[in-house]
């Protein structure tokens, strides 16, 4: 932690910036203090950032989210996750559409699933909201499209990206988690009557995702 008479900022916070303003191009030993000075000098409206123990300017958080999402958009355009695509809805960088193809050799094979992604203004310190727009028969995804996935909740880390989130969603389509279900009846069926579960999952995929 560096100490500044005007503000304090943690190294954990700095490592999530993913950009360095030109005015801060300086030696590593003075980089953190210069960031403290820069944030306090340029932005005056401040908020507490829960979980990070720092007082940070609100507009700075918006800038961090904007640059981080831009970076991730460029990365996903150059190297998209297998069977996935994603990008903004029109000009709104904080609202994305995503498409996931049903994984081969899964009960969702042949399906095309559409998802909505919403980035909060304090991203990446808070997780994105990801939901299925296409109906799917899955014990970890309910009828409203809500996904039960640990990295979208308590296990979220600013080091994660939307590409990694989409990979985790794809993995969930290959291997569901009946031990932590969002739809208990489907989880019970998966455990006790796998054949009927798979039949219904394939039927829903054909009906709603093709």
Secondary structure, DSSP 8 states (H G I E B T S, - for coil): -EE-SS-EE-HHHHTTT----GGG---HHHHHHHHHHHHHHH---EEEETTTTEEEEHHHHHHHHHHHHHHHHHHHHHS--TTEEEEEETTEEEEEEEEEE--TTSTTTT-EEEEEEE--TTTTTS--EEEESS---BTTB-TT-BB--GGGTTT--TT--HHHHHHHHHHHHHS--GGG-SSHHHHHHHHH-HHHHHHHHHHHHHHH--
